[in-house]
Amino acid sequence: MADTDSSTRTSRRKPHTRLVMISAAIGAMLILLISALLNWPSGGDGVGGPGRIGSAPAPRAVFSAKAGTCLNWTEPDAADIRQVTCSEAHLFEVTGTADLKGEFGPQAPFPDTEQWQQLKTDRCTQVSAQFLSGRFDPHGRFAVGAFTPSEQGWAEGDRTLHCGLQQPGPSGKLYRVSGSASKIDQSNVYDEGRCLGINGTAVWDPVDCAQLHSVEITGVVDLGEQFPGGFPAVPEQDNFLATRCGELTAGYAGGPTVVRDKGLTTYWDTLPMESWDAGSRKVNCKVSAQLPDGSGLAPVTGSVKGEVRVDKEPAPEDAAPVQPGVPAEGER
């Protein structure tokens, strides 16, 4: 399908998180995970080449789609990809094209995975930032992706990247969006009460809080309300959020000592200047627990509002890569 990391997010898109460094896997691997799905030839109706996904034809409309066109699919291999209005739930919004002919002549070999990752990150970030009038948050909820030529299409002279924006989870699965990315708050936040899964010691896709998870969201803070005059340095954000997230979390959990009594810790995200300049203002307050040896996040079962179990051993790790372009179940 389309390729951020988690596709890429090059090291990427999380707001800066205080207290713990979470989910390094969320970073530069997403483009890699997703790249194969988008290797569809633009010169024909069939799906082919080394990145072949399924056997259904890829609609020509995908490759003639103009910037602002939204695409959706339901099949794991994206065989039913189609254009939809951006007000409908969709997985990919086209932001434009990047022509690689200046860098790769007629005899240039087909790029390897690393080269594709770099090309998609560099070129499609530029294209997508232009689509968003320069206000792309590289740490926000959206990641750049691209439909790339297949190896056969490349041999026939296709050098066009079809760039776009998508909303990946840490696993690489894509979450649907309603509305154009040009009109959506790019702040990388989750709703209060959301729990994020755990894979080993890494933050993973959203789950029910009754399941093993790494993080529970206890509130959302709009830093623009506290700092209307301009970007606040991270220490200023920390000083404010230490109090504000403490208040929100105590209210959410049911008392000022509930979090500590249940073996959890309150922490929060902060915004880098890049995110602030792109218009992002919101951050999450959250709770989690560390493993006894401090090696990472501990698996937690149950919401802080009720009974909580904090395990002392790392969660099971699923190292199997997600098939690129697979739509995630449920909402982000």
Secondary structure, 3 states (H helix, E strand, C coil): CCCCCCCCCCCCCCCEECCCCCCHHHCCHHHHHHHHHHECCCCCCCCCCCCCCCCCCCCHHHHHCCCCCEEECCCCCCCCCEEECCCCEECEEEEEEEECCCCCCCCCCCCCHHHHHHHHHHHHHHHHHHHCCCCCCCCCCCEEEEEECCHHHHHCCCCEEEEEEEEECCCCCEECEECCHHHCCCCCCCCCCCEEEEECCEEEEEECCCCCECEEEEEEEEHHHHCCCCCCCHHHHHHHHHHHHHHHHHHHHCCCCHHHHCCCEEEEEECCHHHHHCCCCEEEEEEECECCCCCCECCEECCCCCCCEECCCCCCCCCCCCCCCCECCCCC
